[in-house]
Every structure is written in C-alpha cells, then in structure tokens.
Amino acid sequence: LLYNNECNIVFYTSKSMFTCSAQMLQKLKIRVPLQPCLQRWLVIMKHDNLRRNCRPVSSSSATAPKKALYLDAQATTPLDPRVLDKMMPYFLSYYGNPHSRTHIYGWETEDAIEKARKQVASLIKADPREIIFTSGATESNNIAVKGVGRFNKSRKNHIITTQIDHKCVLDSCRALEGEGFDVTYLPVQKSGIIDLNELESAIKPSTSLVSIIAVNNEIGVTQPLYEIGKLCRSKKVFFHTDAAQAVGKIDMDVERDNIDLMSISGHKVYGPKGVGAIYVRRRPRVRIEALQSGGGQERGIRSGTVPTPLVVGLGEACELCSREMTYDAKYIKTLANHLIEGITSQLTHVIINGDRDRAYPGCVNLSFACVEGESLLMALKDIALSSGSACTSASLEPSYVLRAIGTDEDLAHSSIRFGLGRFTTIDEVNYTVERTVKHVKKLREMSPLWEMIQEGIDLKTISWSQH
C-alpha cells in the first residue's frame, strides 16, 4: 500500500492496481493506517471486485484538506479506474518497443497497440488501418490542418474553418496564412451553428480543406456534421472535424458523415493524458505532409515510438464508451437539466449560451447578468469550474466563442462553464446549484448595475460618459 501526499491510495489486488480514497476504504470497512506518509505498507487484499465500488473521488480524510468538487469535464475527465487497470501491465511487465519485430517483447506490445487501434476505430465506425496515434487532439489538429494544407498547396491553397473552432485549429490556420495560404473564418449564427449556405458560398475551386469543430468546447453546440460532410464530398473538398469533445459522448460515424479526418483526445474520454489519435481516410485517400521526421511509424504520418501504456488506455477508454455511451448520455442529460432548472428557477437574468437543443448536455455555459465571472469563480473556490476554454482561460479577454455568437461583452465576462461527466453525482449538482445561487445573489447585492435593473432601467439605453 502506498500513500501519496494527497492521501490518495494506490493498492494492488491479485489482478490489478487501482486507486481509491482513504474515505472509500473506510466505508468498505478495510482497516489501513490513515495518516499520509511515504512508507510502504504490505496489505493482503482479497477484494478483487473492489474496483466496481471505486471511482475517482476527492480525498476528505481528517489529515488532508477536502478537494473541490470537479465540474470541469470539458477541460479534462478523470481517468476511469478500469482504464488504469488495463494500462498497468504495460508499464511494469510488457515494456517492449512495439516496433521491435525480432522478439516476443515487441510482439506483445505490438499486439496490444493493434487491439487498441481496433477499439478506437470501432467507436467511430472506421477501419483500424485509418487510425494514427498521436500525443493528443492538438497534435492531431495540427497534422490535419497543416499536413493536408501543405501537401495540396501547389494545387489548392484555400482552407475554411469557423470563428469558434479550437485555438489550436485557428492558430494552425494563422500559421498557414503566414506561408501564403488563403483562410476563410466562417461566422456562426446566434445559436452557435454555422450557416450551410455561407459554407457552400465560401468553398472555391482552390479550397483543399474544411475544418469544423464537432462539439464546441465552451458552449457544447454540435455542428451538423452529416450536412457538412455531404456538401464537402459533393465539392470534392476534404472535411476535417475536431471531435475531441464529441467522441465517446455522441454517436460518431465517419462513413455516414463523410468525414475525411477526425481528431481524438484520450483525456476527454476518461483515458490518459498525452495520447490521442487522428482518423485519416484511406478511400478516397487523404494525402498528408508529415510534420516531423523519424522512423516512419504510424504510416509515416507520425514518426516516433508509440507509447504502449497510453495507447492501451485510450483503446480501453474507447471500448468503455462504446458500451456505456448511451447510459452516460441519459445520465448526464438528467444532471444537466437538474442543474439548469435549479439555477434558473431561483435566479433571473441568467442566459444560456448556445442552442441547448443542439448542444451536448454535459457542457452548460451560463452568463449571470451583473456578475463578474472571475469573481464568481473565486467565490465558488470549493467547486472546480471554468470561465471558458482551459486553453485560453488564463486570458482576461472575453471568450472569443461567446463574442462570435453575438454575446455582449459584459455578459461574455459573466459566463461560467459547468462540465458534467460520468462520475458527477446528483449530490454534487445540488451542492453546485445551492452555492451558485447563494453567491450570485451576494455579488449582485454589491452591484449598482443590478440595482438599476431592479428599478426597471434598461442598461443598453444609458449613455455612459467617458473621462
């Protein structure tokens, strides 16, 4: 038995190694020393089925401060203990290089990687040979945008994306603009959905790629992938989608939706960080210029030794999503409805950002009039929330996604993103509702603007003097 500094416990059974909090062990009446230390304790465990009662939970033992509730699932998801269970042997026992073809150590890990490739492919209805493992969705997006763009530059140098795509896609497009490419950044409607007529009008004979995010990471809006794919196929333009927030949460079918390239992230599907994948269609073939040189692994698209434990974890996470996605979706939708109803029934002037009818339920983005989002986050320090994308939340500028859908700057500054996931509980949602309502009311009491709204004054009609 090994304790770390946060009192999380790592322990072994006869079959696996997994984590559990000290509190959970107490509930299960397993007697172990509870003080945090760096000593090793040998414990003989006979609870092989214990993992079914364990999930990633916050430590709450007397010797460690209680951690905040986690409601930031769009930033990352906790590792499913069943995924760790599959990964551990490939850290300790099966450590061969999967590209070593002359001995059993390499054969074992190669087999594990090919199994994971099939698991990922099955989740999106693809051929396993079309799955390329990467370090994550950011690398996958860079490969798709830059790789396709550069390969086709001599014939076609025009790329289309949207104003609300992920920052790594937008920055990749800006980098290509510096190389002489022509890039169109499509606006979106108030709902967050693109206008298909505008997309069709933007496609030119020189267009090589359309890259549109599947589920937006800030407002959860889902784009009409089938219609986009059908349009791109008819125009003979490659279609890439950043599906980091979609895979494992909504049904994805690359054949049905005519998707040519798709980016996948491991840590957004309850898998490990540092691993992802890119789907690259074989027929009709998508040609890509590799971004890095090396040993030619992964069809020459992504050279470098494939990290077997991480890939095994990604494969198992996708396998679990294949089996449990329907249940997860219903459960998370119930939680989301409870969250929204709980807040909006007790507070007025709450704006739901994005079209909830076209959004992934687990991403709830709300703006609270006359409340500064950063102040609310500080007040809710016992709940892990976000004011926007984790990739840009360090910036004090209002969310570019909210500005793109026409949100006023003051409301964009007052937005909070609630991210619900597989391990979120109804008690956590109830607590979040209670604390959010309490602190929004408290912050509004200190706002002179809120007092004016209560008096029936329309703030938009006021002409503010400037000094």
C-alpha positions as CSV (number, residue, x, y, z in Angstrom):
1,L,0.0,0.0,0.0
2,L,1.4,3.4,-0.9
3,Y,0.2,6.8,0.1
4,N,0.9,10.0,-1.8
5,N,0.8,13.5,-0.4
6,E,-2.9,13.9,-1.1
7,C,-3.9,10.7,0.8
8,N,-5.0,9.0,-2.4
9,I,-4.2,5.3,-2.0
10,V,-2.7,3.1,-4.6
11,F,-3.2,-0.6,-3.9
12,Y,-2.9,-4.0,-5.5
13,T,-5.2,-6.9,-5.7
14,S,-4.3,-10.3,-7.2
15,K,-5.3,-8.9,-10.7
16,S,-4.8,-5.2,-10.8
17,M,-3.7,-2.0,-9.3
18,F,-6.0,0.9,-8.9
19,T,-6.7,4.0,-6.8
20,C,-9.2,4.8,-4.1
21,S,-9.5,7.4,-1.4
22,A,-9.0,6.7,2.2
23,Q,-12.6,7.6,2.9
24,M,-13.8,5.0,0.4
25,L,-11.7,2.3,2.1
26,Q,-13.2,3.2,5.5
27,K,-16.7,2.9,4.0
28,L,-15.8,-0.6,2.8
29,K,-14.5,-1.4,6.3
30,I,-10.9,-2.1,5.2
31,R,-8.6,-1.3,8.0
32,V,-5.5,0.5,7.0
33,P,-3.3,3.3,8.6
34,L,-4.8,6.6,7.5
35,Q,-2.0,9.0,8.1
36,P,-0.3,10.2,4.9
37,C,3.3,9.1,4.6
38,L,5.8,7.9,2.1
39,Q,6.3,4.5,3.8
40,R,5.2,1.3,2.0
41,W,2.7,-0.9,3.7
42,L,2.1,-4.5,2.7
43,V,-1.5,-5.4,2.7
44,I,-3.0,-8.7,1.6
45,M,-6.2,-7.8,-0.2
46,K,-8.9,-10.3,-1.1
47,H,-11.3,-7.8,-2.7
48,D,-10.8,-8.4,-6.4
49,N,-14.3,-7.0,-7.1
50,L,-13.5,-3.8,-5.1
51,R,-12.9,-1.7,-8.2
52,R,-16.6,-1.9,-9.1
53,N,-17.2,0.2,-5.9
54,C,-14.4,2.7,-6.6
55,R,-14.4,5.8,-8.7
56,P,-12.2,8.9,-8.8
57,V,-13.3,10.8,-5.7
58,S,-12.0,13.8,-3.7
59,S,-9.9,13.0,-0.6
60,S,-11.7,14.0,2.6
61,S,-9.7,12.4,5.4
62,A,-9.0,14.4,8.5
63,T,-5.3,14.7,7.6
64,A,-5.8,16.3,4.2
65,P,-7.9,19.3,3.1
66,K,-11.1,18.5,1.2
67,K,-10.6,18.9,-2.5
68,A,-13.0,20.9,-4.6
69,L,-15.8,19.2,-6.4
70,Y,-14.9,18.6,-10.1
71,L,-17.2,20.1,-12.7
72,D,-14.8,20.9,-15.5
73,A,-15.2,17.9,-17.7
74,Q,-14.6,19.9,-20.9
75,A,-11.1,20.7,-19.7
76,T,-10.3,17.1,-18.8
77,T,-12.0,14.0,-17.5
78,P,-10.8,11.8,-14.6
79,L,-9.1,8.6,-15.5
80,D,-11.6,5.7,-15.3
81,P,-10.1,3.1,-12.8
82,R,-10.9,0.4,-15.3
83,V,-8.6,2.1,-17.8
84,L,-5.8,2.2,-15.3
85,D,-6.4,-1.5,-14.7
86,K,-5.6,-2.2,-18.4
87,M,-2.7,0.1,-18.5
88,M,-0.6,-1.1,-15.6
89,P,0.8,-4.3,-17.0
90,Y,2.3,-2.3,-19.9
91,F,4.2,-0.1,-17.5
92,L,5.6,-3.0,-15.5
93,S,5.6,-6.3,-17.4
94,Y,5.1,-5.7,-21.1
95,Y,7.6,-2.9,-21.7
96,G,9.0,-3.9,-25.1
97,N,9.2,-1.5,-28.0
98,P,6.2,-2.2,-30.3
99,H,8.4,-1.6,-33.3
100,S,10.9,-4.3,-32.4
101,R,9.9,-7.1,-34.7
102,T,12.5,-9.7,-33.7
103,H,11.4,-10.9,-30.3
104,I,8.4,-11.5,-28.1
105,Y,8.7,-8.3,-26.1
106,G,8.0,-6.3,-29.3
107,W,5.3,-8.7,-30.5
108,E,3.4,-8.4,-27.2
109,T,3.2,-4.7,-27.2
110,E,2.5,-4.5,-31.0
111,D,-0.5,-6.8,-30.5
112,A,-1.7,-4.5,-27.7
113,I,-1.4,-1.5,-29.9
114,E,-3.3,-3.1,-32.7
115,K,-6.0,-4.1,-30.4
116,A,-6.3,-0.5,-29.2
117,R,-6.4,0.6,-32.8
118,K,-9.4,-1.6,-33.4
119,Q,-11.1,-0.3,-30.3
120,V,-10.7,3.3,-31.3
121,A,-11.8,2.6,-34.9
122,S,-14.9,0.7,-33.7
123,L,-16.1,3.7,-31.7
124,I,-16.2,6.0,-34.8
125,K,-17.1,3.2,-37.4
126,A,-13.7,3.3,-39.1
127,D,-11.2,0.9,-40.5
128,P,-8.4,0.2,-37.9
129,R,-5.8,1.0,-40.6
130,E,-7.1,4.5,-40.7
131,I,-6.3,5.3,-37.1
132,I,-3.0,7.1,-36.4
133,F,-1.9,7.5,-32.7
134,T,-0.7,10.9,-31.7
135,S,0.1,12.8,-28.4
136,G,-3.4,14.3,-28.3
137,A,-6.0,16.3,-30.2
138,T,-3.7,19.4,-30.5
139,E,-1.2,17.4,-32.5
140,S,-3.9,15.7,-34.5
141,N,-5.4,19.1,-35.4
142,N,-2.0,20.4,-36.4
143,I,-1.4,17.3,-38.6
144,A,-4.8,17.6,-40.3
145,V,-4.7,21.4,-41.0
146,K,-1.0,21.8,-41.8
147,G,-0.5,18.4,-43.2
148,V,-3.3,18.5,-45.7
149,G,-2.8,22.2,-46.5
150,R,0.9,21.9,-47.3
151,F,0.6,18.7,-49.3
152,N,-2.0,20.4,-51.6
153,K,-0.6,23.9,-51.6
154,S,0.6,23.8,-55.2
155,R,-2.9,23.0,-56.5
156,K,-5.2,24.3,-53.7
157,N,-4.2,26.8,-51.1
158,H,-7.6,27.8,-49.6
159,I,-8.8,26.5,-46.2
160,I,-12.1,27.1,-44.4
161,T,-12.7,26.9,-40.6
162,T,-15.0,28.7,-38.2
163,Q,-14.6,31.6,-35.8
164,I,-15.5,29.3,-32.9
165,D,-13.1,26.4,-33.6
166,H,-10.5,25.4,-31.0
167,K,-7.5,27.7,-30.6
168,C,-5.0,25.1,-32.0
169,V,-7.0,24.9,-35.3
170,L,-7.2,28.7,-35.5
171,D,-3.5,29.1,-34.7
172,S,-2.6,26.4,-37.3
173,C,-4.6,28.4,-39.9
174,R,-2.9,31.6,-39.0
175,A,0.4,29.9,-39.3
176,L,-0.5,28.8,-42.8
177,E,-1.6,32.3,-43.7
178,G,2.0,33.3,-42.9
179,E,3.0,30.7,-45.6
180,G,0.8,32.3,-48.2
181,F,-2.4,30.3,-47.7
182,D,-5.8,31.9,-48.0
183,V,-8.0,31.1,-45.0
184,T,-11.7,31.8,-44.5
185,Y,-13.0,32.1,-40.9
186,L,-16.8,31.4,-41.2
187,P,-19.0,33.3,-38.7
188,V,-21.7,31.4,-36.8
189,Q,-25.3,32.2,-36.0
190,K,-26.5,33.3,-32.6
191,S,-27.2,29.6,-31.8
192,G,-23.5,28.8,-32.5
193,I,-24.4,26.7,-35.6
194,I,-22.8,27.5,-38.9
195,D,-25.0,28.6,-41.9
196,L,-24.6,25.9,-44.5
197,N,-25.4,28.3,-47.3
198,E,-22.5,30.5,-46.2
199,L,-20.2,27.4,-46.1
200,E,-21.2,26.5,-49.6
201,S,-20.6,30.1,-50.8
202,A,-17.2,30.1,-49.2
203,I,-16.0,26.9,-51.0
204,K,-13.8,27.8,-54.0
205,P,-12.0,25.7,-56.7
206,S,-8.9,26.4,-54.7
207,T,-10.3,25.0,-51.4
208,S,-8.5,21.9,-50.1
209,L,-9.9,21.5,-46.6
210,V,-12.9,22.4,-44.5
211,S,-12.1,22.1,-40.7
212,I,-15.1,22.5,-38.4
213,I,-15.3,21.5,-34.7
214,A,-17.8,18.8,-33.9
215,V,-18.8,19.9,-30.4
216,N,-17.6,23.3,-29.2
217,N,-15.6,23.1,-26.1
218,E,-17.1,26.2,-24.5
219,I,-20.8,26.2,-25.3
220,G,-21.3,22.5,-26.3
221,V,-23.0,23.2,-29.6
222,T,-22.9,20.3,-32.0
223,Q,-22.5,21.2,-35.7
224,P,-24.5,19.4,-38.5
225,L,-21.7,17.0,-39.4
226,Y,-23.8,15.0,-41.9
227,E,-24.8,18.0,-43.9
228,I,-21.3,19.5,-43.8
229,G,-19.7,16.2,-44.9
230,K,-22.2,15.7,-47.7
231,L,-21.5,19.2,-49.0
232,C,-17.8,18.8,-48.9
233,R,-17.9,15.4,-50.6
234,S,-20.0,16.9,-53.4
235,K,-17.5,19.7,-53.8
236,K,-14.5,17.3,-53.6
237,V,-13.1,19.1,-50.6
238,F,-11.6,17.2,-47.6
239,F,-13.6,17.5,-44.4
240,H,-11.8,17.5,-41.0
241,T,-13.5,17.8,-37.7
242,D,-12.0,18.3,-34.2
243,A,-14.0,15.7,-32.3
244,A,-12.2,15.9,-29.0
245,Q,-15.4,16.9,-27.2
246,A,-17.6,14.6,-29.3
247,V,-16.0,11.1,-29.5
248,G,-17.4,8.9,-26.8
249,K,-20.2,11.3,-25.9
250,I,-22.3,11.4,-29.1
251,D,-22.6,8.9,-31.9
252,M,-19.9,9.4,-34.5
253,D,-19.8,7.7,-37.8
254,V,-17.1,8.7,-40.3
255,E,-18.8,6.8,-43.2
256,R,-22.3,8.2,-42.6
257,D,-21.0,11.8,-42.2
258,N,-18.4,11.7,-45.0
259,I,-15.6,12.7,-42.6
260,D,-12.1,12.5,-44.1
261,L,-10.1,13.4,-41.0
262,M,-11.0,13.4,-37.3
263,S,-9.1,14.4,-34.2
264,I,-9.5,12.4,-31.0
265,S,-8.2,13.1,-27.4
266,G,-7.6,10.5,-24.8
267,H,-8.2,12.6,-21.7
268,K,-11.6,13.8,-22.8
269,V,-13.0,10.2,-22.8
270,Y,-11.8,9.2,-19.3
271,G,-8.5,8.0,-20.7
272,P,-4.9,9.1,-20.0
273,K,-3.4,12.4,-20.9
274,G,-0.6,12.6,-23.5
275,V,-2.3,10.4,-26.1
276,G,-4.8,10.9,-28.9
277,A,-5.4,9.8,-32.4
278,I,-6.3,11.1,-35.9
279,Y,-8.5,9.3,-38.3
280,V,-7.2,9.6,-41.9
281,R,-9.4,8.2,-44.6
282,R,-7.9,5.7,-47.0
283,R,-10.6,5.6,-49.7
284,P,-10.7,8.2,-51.2
285,R,-7.2,8.6,-49.9
286,V,-6.2,11.7,-48.0
287,R,-2.6,12.6,-48.5
288,I,-0.7,14.4,-45.7
289,E,2.7,16.0,-45.5
290,A,4.3,14.7,-42.2
291,L,5.1,17.4,-39.7
292,Q,8.1,15.6,-38.1
293,S,10.8,13.3,-39.4
294,G,11.8,10.0,-37.9
295,G,11.4,6.3,-38.2
296,G,8.2,6.3,-40.3
297,Q,5.9,4.9,-37.7
298,E,2.2,5.2,-38.0
299,R,2.1,5.1,-41.8
300,G,4.8,7.8,-41.9
301,I,2.4,10.4,-40.7
302,R,3.5,10.5,-37.1
303,S,7.1,9.2,-36.5
304,G,8.2,8.2,-33.0
305,T,7.8,5.2,-30.7
306,V,4.2,4.6,-29.9
307,P,3.7,4.8,-26.1
308,T,2.1,1.4,-25.4
309,P,0.6,2.0,-22.0
310,L,-1.1,5.3,-23.1
311,V,-2.4,3.8,-26.3
312,V,-3.8,0.8,-24.4
313,G,-5.5,3.2,-22.1
314,L,-7.0,5.1,-25.0
315,G,-8.2,1.9,-26.5
316,E,-9.9,0.7,-23.3
317,A,-11.4,4.2,-22.7
318,C,-13.0,4.0,-26.2
319,E,-14.2,0.4,-25.6
320,L,-15.9,1.6,-22.4
321,C,-17.5,4.5,-24.3
322,S,-18.8,2.1,-26.9
323,R,-20.5,0.0,-24.2
324,E,-21.7,2.8,-21.9
325,M,-22.2,5.9,-24.1
326,T,-26.0,5.5,-24.2
327,Y,-26.3,5.2,-20.5
328,D,-23.8,8.0,-19.9
329,A,-25.7,10.4,-22.2
330,K,-29.0,9.8,-20.5
331,Y,-27.4,10.2,-17.0
332,I,-25.6,13.4,-17.9
333,K,-28.6,14.9,-19.6
334,T,-30.6,14.3,-16.4
335,L,-27.9,16.0,-14.4
336,A,-27.7,19.0,-16.8
337,N,-31.4,19.5,-16.8
338,H,-31.4,19.4,-13.0
339,L,-28.5,21.9,-12.9
340,I,-30.2,24.4,-15.3
341,E,-33.6,24.1,-13.7
342,G,-32.1,24.5,-10.2
343,I,-30.3,27.7,-11.1
344,T,-32.8,29.4,-13.4
345,S,-35.8,28.7,-11.1
346,Q,-34.1,30.7,-8.4
347,L,-32.3,33.4,-10.3
348,T,-33.4,35.8,-13.0
349,H,-31.4,37.3,-15.8
350,V,-29.5,34.1,-16.5
351,I,-28.6,33.5,-20.1
352,I,-27.9,30.0,-21.5
353,N,-25.2,30.4,-24.1
354,G,-25.6,28.4,-27.3
355,D,-28.6,26.3,-28.5
356,R,-29.4,23.8,-25.9
357,D,-31.4,21.7,-28.3
358,R,-28.3,21.3,-30.5
359,A,-25.7,21.0,-27.7
360,Y,-24.0,18.2,-25.9
361,P,-25.8,18.2,-22.5
362,G,-22.7,17.8,-20.4
363,C,-21.4,21.3,-21.3
364,V,-23.6,24.0,-19.7
365,N,-22.4,27.6,-20.3
366,L,-24.4,30.3,-18.4
367,S,-24.0,34.1,-18.1
368,F,-25.2,35.8,-15.0
369,A,-26.1,39.5,-15.6
370,C,-24.2,42.0,-13.4
371,V,-21.8,39.4,-12.0
372,E,-18.2,39.2,-13.0
373,G,-17.3,35.7,-13.9
374,E,-13.9,35.8,-12.3
375,S,-15.4,37.0,-9.0
376,L,-18.0,34.2,-9.1
377,L,-15.2,31.6,-9.7
378,M,-13.3,32.9,-6.7
379,A,-16.4,32.7,-4.6
380,L,-17.0,29.1,-5.8
381,K,-13.5,28.0,-4.9
382,D,-14.8,24.7,-3.5
383,I,-16.1,23.8,-7.0
384,A,-13.8,23.3,-9.9
385,L,-15.4,25.3,-12.7
386,S,-14.2,27.4,-15.7
387,S,-14.9,30.7,-17.3
388,G,-14.2,29.2,-20.8
389,S,-11.7,27.0,-22.6
390,A,-8.9,25.7,-20.4
391,C,-6.5,26.6,-23.2
392,T,-7.4,30.3,-23.0
393,S,-8.8,30.8,-19.5
394,A,-5.6,32.5,-18.4
395,S,-6.6,35.4,-20.6
396,L,-8.7,38.2,-19.1
397,E,-10.2,38.9,-22.5
398,P,-13.9,37.8,-23.0
399,S,-14.4,34.5,-24.7
400,Y,-13.9,34.7,-28.4
401,V,-16.5,32.0,-28.8
402,L,-19.1,34.0,-26.9
403,R,-18.3,37.1,-28.9
404,A,-18.6,35.2,-32.1
405,I,-22.2,34.2,-31.3
406,G,-23.0,37.8,-30.6
407,T,-22.9,37.9,-26.8
408,D,-22.5,41.3,-25.3
409,E,-19.1,41.9,-23.7
410,D,-20.4,42.3,-20.2
411,L,-22.3,39.0,-20.5
412,A,-19.3,37.3,-22.0
413,H,-17.3,38.4,-18.9
414,S,-20.0,36.9,-16.7
415,S,-20.0,33.4,-18.1
416,I,-19.3,30.2,-16.3
417,R,-18.9,26.8,-17.9
418,F,-20.2,23.8,-15.9
419,G,-18.8,20.5,-17.2
420,L,-20.6,17.3,-16.2
421,G,-19.3,13.8,-16.7
422,R,-19.6,10.1,-16.0
423,F,-18.5,10.5,-12.4
424,T,-20.6,13.6,-11.5
425,T,-23.2,12.8,-8.8
426,I,-26.6,14.4,-8.2
427,D,-25.4,15.5,-4.8
428,E,-22.6,17.4,-6.4
429,V,-25.0,19.1,-8.8
430,N,-27.3,20.0,-5.9
431,Y,-24.4,21.5,-4.0
432,T,-23.3,23.4,-7.0
433,V,-26.8,24.9,-7.5
434,E,-27.0,25.9,-3.9
435,R,-23.6,27.6,-3.9
436,T,-24.0,29.3,-7.2
437,V,-27.4,30.8,-6.3
438,K,-26.1,32.0,-3.0
439,H,-23.0,33.7,-4.4
440,V,-24.7,35.2,-7.5
441,K,-27.2,36.8,-5.2
442,K,-24.5,38.0,-2.9
443,L,-22.4,39.5,-5.7
444,R,-25.5,41.2,-7.3
445,E,-26.3,42.9,-4.0
446,M,-22.9,44.7,-4.3
447,S,-23.6,45.7,-8.0
448,P,-25.1,49.2,-8.7
449,L,-26.0,47.9,-12.2
450,W,-28.1,45.2,-10.6
451,E,-29.9,47.8,-8.6
452,M,-30.7,49.8,-11.8
453,I,-32.0,46.6,-13.4
454,Q,-34.3,46.0,-10.4
455,E,-35.6,49.6,-10.9
456,G,-36.6,48.7,-14.4
457,I,-33.8,50.6,-16.2
458,D,-32.6,49.2,-19.5
459,L,-28.8,49.5,-19.3
460,K,-28.5,49.5,-23.1
461,T,-30.3,52.8,-23.2
462,I,-27.9,54.5,-20.9
463,S,-25.2,56.8,-22.5
464,W,-22.2,56.4,-20.3
465,S,-19.9,59.4,-20.0
466,Q,-16.2,58.9,-20.6
467,H,-13.4,60.6,-18.7
